[in-house]
């Protein structure tokens, strides 16, 4: 999947960014607000959402696009 959206720490709180972008798409006060905004964007664009934790490590990833390897079951 080529479309990606990230929730990352920002000097003013939390930001929603795309790879290679100079500026954030959104900046919010809380991580939860940024996650909600990014999730909405990822669903509408069928993109992958990656969330950075408070410790700086990426803690979660969700795919809202067409998965080439769906789970069997």
C-alpha positions, 0 to 999 in steps of 0.5 A: 500500500503506497498511501500512508498517514502518520500520527506523530509528536509535534511541538504544539501537541500531536500532528497528522502527517504524510511521508515527505510533507514539509507541513502537518495536515493537522495539529491537535492538542491531544493524541486522541484528536489526531488519531481520530482525524487521521483515521477518518482520512485513512478510511476515506483515502483507503490508506495505512495509518501509523501511530507514534507513541509518547516514547517516540516508537511507533506503537500501532498500524491499521490498514484501511485499504485493499489488503492483498493478503486477507486473513484466512478463516 
